[in-house]
Amino acid sequence: MITYDDFKKLELRVAVIKEASFHPDADKLYVLKIDSGGTEKQLVAGIRQHYLPEELIGKQIIIIDNLEPKAVRGIMSNGMLLAASDEDGLSLICPDKPRKPGSTVK
């Protein structure tokens, strides 16, 4: 269990995927370029088995914007996208209506 104060530390924002490329050293990873409200960021995401690159371009997603950067198989990731998974696969968490990149999730 985490406290409510811990949860409030997360900055959840709407972002738009601008580019999706294959990670050069991992079969399950994409390197994504995203717009999170005037700021371009790079994320490494393990969604390659569930989406084609062309399905991702232009898609709005929800990200954790203030996660500490981390190298994933040698490529820096500056955030994390949110997704749901079960025995039937994986789905990105997306706004049900278009929102401006950088909009906060409340």
Sequence and secondary structure as in RCSB ss.txt:
>XXXX:A:sequence
MITYDDFKKLELRVAVIKEASFHPDADKLYVLKIDSGGTEKQLVAGIRQHYLPEELIGKQIIIIDNLEPKAVRGI
MSNGMLLAASDEDGLSLICPDKPRKPGSTVK
>XXXX:A:secstr
   HHHHHT  EEEEEEEEEEE TT TT EEEEEESSS EEEEEES TTT  HHHHTT EEEEETT   EEETTE
EE SEE EEEETTEEEE   SS   TT B  
